[in-house]
Amino acid sequence: MKKMTFDEFQKRAEEVAKSLKIFTPHFTDNVTVAFEMYQKILASEEMPVHVSSEAVFGRTMTPLDDYVRPKCPEEGTELRLRVGAVDADGKKWETAWICPVCAAEYYSDKTVEGWMNELPKRGSV
């Protein structure tokens, strides 16, 4: 599935907002049903009703999306957290931070909850 551009995302958000304004709460309280109704009755162009977070963000959303992630010391990109990581020697770790660019791995005994307790929330820094 292709990733959405910002303009495509913005257009979809506007269409969903229109569908909610027209069809809720009179016909349904379900966002998906409202958008489906809008698509069938009023939309000038059809859009898929379900869009995965991977299509929007390029990856599946996680509970850590609300937190400031550590950055790769080599690339400067935000690291992604892998749960239940295993290193090259076969040792199991609770988590590992992985660089999506250079594939560097940083292993940790901390759980996801442990990281959530340690990392600052986005917007609070």
C-alpha positions as CSV (number, residue, x, y, z in Angstrom):
1,M,0.0,0.0,0.0
2,K,1.4,3.4,-0.9
3,K,2.0,6.0,1.8
4,M,-0.3,9.0,1.9
5,T,1.1,12.5,1.3
6,F,0.2,15.2,3.7
7,D,-2.3,16.6,1.2
8,E,-3.9,13.2,0.7
9,F,-4.2,12.8,4.5
10,Q,-5.6,16.3,4.9
11,K,-8.2,15.7,2.2
12,R,-9.2,12.4,3.8
13,A,-9.5,14.1,7.2
14,E,-11.8,16.8,5.8
15,E,-14.0,14.2,4.1
16,V,-14.3,12.2,7.4
17,A,-15.2,15.4,9.2
18,K,-17.9,16.2,6.6
19,S,-19.3,12.7,7.0
20,L,-19.5,13.0,10.8
21,K,-21.2,16.4,10.6
22,I,-23.8,15.1,8.2
23,F,-24.5,11.6,9.6
24,T,-23.9,11.7,13.3
25,P,-25.7,11.4,15.6
26,H,-28.9,11.3,13.5
27,F,-28.1,8.2,11.6
28,T,-25.2,6.6,13.4
29,D,-22.5,7.1,16.1
30,N,-20.1,4.9,14.2
31,V,-17.4,6.8,12.3
32,T,-16.8,4.0,9.9
33,V,-20.5,3.7,9.1
34,A,-20.8,7.5,8.7
35,F,-17.9,7.6,6.3
36,E,-19.2,4.7,4.3
37,M,-22.6,6.4,4.0
38,Y,-20.9,9.6,2.9
39,Q,-18.9,7.7,0.3
40,K,-22.0,6.0,-1.2
41,I,-24.2,9.1,-1.1
42,L,-22.3,12.3,-1.4
43,A,-18.6,11.9,-2.2
44,S,-17.3,13.2,-5.5
45,E,-14.5,10.6,-5.4
46,E,-14.4,7.3,-3.6
47,M,-11.7,6.8,-0.9
48,P,-11.0,3.5,0.9
49,V,-12.8,3.6,4.2
50,H,-10.1,1.8,6.2
51,V,-6.5,3.1,6.1
52,S,-3.8,1.4,8.1
53,S,-1.5,3.5,10.2
54,E,1.3,2.0,8.1
55,A,-0.1,3.8,5.0
56,V,-0.1,7.1,6.9
57,F,3.0,6.9,9.0
58,G,5.0,4.2,7.2
59,R,4.7,1.9,10.1
60,T,2.2,0.5,12.6
61,M,1.4,2.8,15.5
62,T,2.7,1.9,19.0
63,P,2.1,3.0,22.6
64,L,5.5,4.8,22.4
65,D,4.3,7.2,19.7
66,D,3.4,9.7,22.4
67,Y,6.9,9.6,23.8
68,V,10.2,11.2,22.8
69,R,12.3,8.3,21.5
70,P,16.1,8.1,21.7
71,K,18.0,9.0,18.5
72,C,20.6,6.9,16.7
73,P,24.0,8.4,17.6
74,E,25.2,7.7,14.0
75,E,22.1,8.7,11.9
76,G,20.2,11.1,14.2
77,T,17.0,9.3,13.4
78,E,14.4,8.3,16.0
79,L,15.0,4.7,17.1
80,R,12.2,2.1,17.0
81,L,11.6,-0.3,19.9
82,R,11.5,-4.1,19.3
83,V,10.0,-6.2,22.0
84,G,11.4,-9.6,22.8
85,A,14.7,-9.0,21.0
86,V,17.5,-11.6,20.6
87,D,21.1,-10.5,20.0
88,A,23.6,-12.2,17.7
89,D,24.8,-14.5,20.6
90,G,21.2,-15.7,21.1
91,K,20.7,-13.8,24.4
92,K,17.1,-12.7,24.9
93,W,16.4,-9.1,25.9
94,E,13.1,-7.4,27.0
95,T,13.6,-4.7,24.3
96,A,16.0,-3.3,21.8
97,W,16.1,0.1,20.1
98,I,16.6,-0.3,16.4
99,C,17.7,2.3,13.9
100,P,15.5,2.1,10.8
101,V,18.4,3.6,8.7
102,C,21.6,1.9,9.7
103,A,20.0,-1.1,11.6
104,A,22.1,-0.5,14.7
105,E,20.6,-2.3,17.7
106,Y,20.8,-1.3,21.4
107,Y,19.6,-4.0,23.8
108,S,17.9,-3.4,27.2
109,D,16.4,-5.3,30.1
110,K,13.7,-2.6,30.4
111,T,10.1,-3.5,29.4
112,V,7.9,-1.2,27.2
113,E,6.3,0.0,30.4
114,G,9.7,0.7,31.9
115,W,10.6,2.9,28.8
116,M,7.2,4.6,29.1
117,N,8.0,5.6,32.7
118,E,11.5,6.8,31.7
119,L,10.9,8.7,28.4
120,P,9.4,12.2,28.4
121,K,6.1,12.7,26.7
122,R,6.1,14.5,23.4
123,G,5.3,18.2,23.9
124,S,6.5,18.2,27.5
125,V,10.2,18.7,26.7
